[in-house]
Amino acid sequence: MSLPETTKDMILRKAREIRARQIQWRRHLHQHPELSDQEYETTKFLKDKVRAMGLKVVPLKMKSGLIAEAHGNNPGKTVAIRTDIDALPITEKTKLPYQSKADGIMHACGHDVHMAVALGTAAVISSLKKEFDGAVRFIFQPSEEMPPGGARPMIANGALKDVSMIFALHVDPHLHTGRISLRDGVAMGAVTDFNLVIHGKGGHAARPHDAVDAIAAAAEVIDSLQKVISREIDPIKPVVMTVGKIEGGTARNAICDRVELTATARALSQDAARKLRTLIKRTAESVCKARGAKAELMFVADYPVLRNHPLANRILADNFQSLFRGHRIEQTPQVLGGEDFACYLEKVKGAMFRLGTMNVKTGANKPWHSPQFKVDEDAMYYGTALMAASALDFLRNKSR
C-alpha cells in the first residue's frame, strides 16, 4: 500500500519549501562541529529547532543527544528516524565560506547533512499530523565516531521503546545526487576496537638480557595478529585487522618498558567477529608471556554487523520510486566499515540507506573523512522527502 497522491504531493511541496532553511541549518552545524560526547551546543541547537516545530522533547539522562517525537491524530505504532550528530578531529581544507570555525574539528562524514535531513523530515511530518496515527520518533545520537559509541546508551535511555521500525541514512560521495542505494541483509561490518598495553622491563640498550623489551614484544604481537587473519579465520569470510597507532620508548639507548597499541578488527559475519575476540586475547597474552612481558588488553567497542531488514528496504524503495520516478536505486556494496546504527537493528526491524551526494562540478566527490570532504546540498531534498514518506507509509499501513 503506497501513500495517496495528495499526501506525496504535500511531502514534496513541503520538502521544497524548507530547502532554504535546511541549508541554513546544515551550514550552521557545519560551522560549529563538536567531537563525540561533547555535542552540547549541537544538542541545544537541535532542541530549539524541534521545539519550534511543536515536537515533544523526551527527557534524556545523557550529556548530549536528543529524542523528540511528532504525534499524529490517534495512538498507534511508533517509527523512528535516527541521525548521528558528532564530528571528527580533522582540520577542514575545503575553503568553503561556511567551513568549520572549530580548530581541528570538521563534519567530514556528513553528519551535518544527516541532522539537517532529520530536522527537515521533522518539519515535514509536523505539518502533516492529520495524515497519520501513531508517532514518529527522532533520535539525534551522539558519539557515533568514537568507541564505545552512543547507540547503546541511547537505547538504554528508551530510544527504542515501543518502536516497530527504524530508518537511517548515510551520505555517499560515490553516489550521484538524486540516487540512493539499498542492500538487504549485511551491509557493514562488525567492529571490534581494542587497546593493548604491553608491559616490559626497562634497561640499557647494551644489556638486553637484564630487561624485557616491550617494543620487541609489540612487534611480535602485531605480526602474530596478522597471522590470526590469514591462518585462523575462514578465508571466505572477509576479516581485516589494523593496528592504527603504536606508542612506546624514550631514547635510542634505552630498552622500552611500555608500549601501547590502538587497533581495530572488522568482520562481515557475527561468528567471525566473536572468534576474533578470543583469538586476539589468546595471541596477545601468549606472545607477551613467551617474551617475559605482560599484556593488558581492553576491548573498547563491539558493534555487530549492520543487517538491513528487507521489509524496511522495500518501504524505502517503493517510496523513492513513487516520489522520484526515473531516479535510480543502486545496490549498496558490502564494506568492512562499521556503524553503531547496527545496535538498533539488533533490536527492531529497520534499514540504513545511502543518499547520493556526489557532484563532480562542485568538488563534492571526495571520500569520507577527507579534509576536502564536501556534499551536494541538493541531496537533502531527496533524503527528506524519502524519510518522511517512508515513515508515514509505515504508520498508515496496518499490516506491517
Secondary structure, DSSP 4 states (H G I P E B T S, - for coil): -PPPHHHHHHHHHHHHHTHHHHHHHHHHHHHS---TT--HHHHHHHHHHHHHTTPEEEP--SSS-EEEEEE-SS---EEEEEEE---BS-------TT---STT-B--SSHHHHHHHHHHHHHHHHTTGGG-SSEEEEEEE--SSSTT-SHHHHHHTTTTTTEEEEEEEEEEEEEETT-EEE-SEEEE-EEEEEEEEEE-B-EETT-GGGSB-HHHHHHHHHHHHHHHHHHHS-TTS-EEEEEEEEEE-S-TTEE-SEEEEEEEEEESSHHHHHHHHHHHHHHHHHHHHHTT-EEEEEEEEEEPPEEE-HHHHHHHHHHHHHHSTT--EEEPPPBS---TTHHHHTTSEEEEEEEEEEBGGGTBTPPTT-TT----TTHHHHHHHHHHHHHHHHHH-TT-
